Amino acid sequence: MDYKLTSVKILRELYKKFKLNALDDEFTLQKLVNRSMDLYVLDSKFKKEIQSYDKLIPSGSRLWKNRIGMKDSIKFMKF
């Protein structure tokens, strides 16, 4: 397989929660991203669900967490 190295901004607190959740499962961010992109391309129901997901709301260059109503910091991640 051919890989593309990229950088993405992710919500710091959300990533911390993901790491804790995924640790026991040995599930990585890379696995999540690759599988999510594959489902996005192949599964129209998944694509619509992701596009309509409104729990995280972009606001300018920052993201706001709608669920708890507070601004979350953003972290650069490389994978």
N, C-alpha and C positions, 0 to 999 in steps of 0.2 A: 504494500500500500504506500501511496505517496502522501506525505503530510505537509500541512501548511502551518507554520508558526505564526500566531497572531496574538494580539493583546486585546483584552476586553476589560471594561470597568464593571465591577460587580459590587453589590451592597455588602459592606463589611460585616454587619451583624447577621445578615442572611447567610453569608458564606461561613461564618463561625458555626451557625446552627447546622448548616449542611455538613460541614466537616465532622461535627459530633455525631450526627445522624448516620453518616455514611461510613464512619470508621469501623464499626462492627461488621458492616456488610462488605468491606473492602471495595467500596464503590467510589470512583474518583470523579472529579469535575470533568476530566477529559471524556470519560465514559458517558457521563450525563449529557454533555454537549454533543458528542458524536451521535448518540442514540436519539436525542431530541431533534437534531437536524435531519436525521434519516426519517424519523416519523413525520416531521414537518413536510418533507418533500413527498413522501409516499402516502400519507394518510390525511385525506381532506378534513375528516372530523377532528383529528388532532390539531391540524393547522388552524381551523376555525376556533377551536378551544383556546389555543395559545394567543391568537390574534385578539380574541375578545376578553382575555384575562385582564381584570382591572384592579387587582389588589396592590399592584405597584404602579405608581403614576409618574411619568417623566415630567419634570418641571425645569425647563431651561437646560442647564448643564448638570443638574442634580436630579436625583430621584427621591421621591417621597414615598414612605410606606403608608399606604392608605389604611391598612388594618389597625395600626396603632396611632396614626395621625402625627407622627414625628419625623423630622428629617433624619436620614441615615447617611453616614459617611460612605464615600466611594473609594474603592481600592483597585489599583491596576493589577491584573493577574496575567501571567504568561503561561500558556500550556501548549 
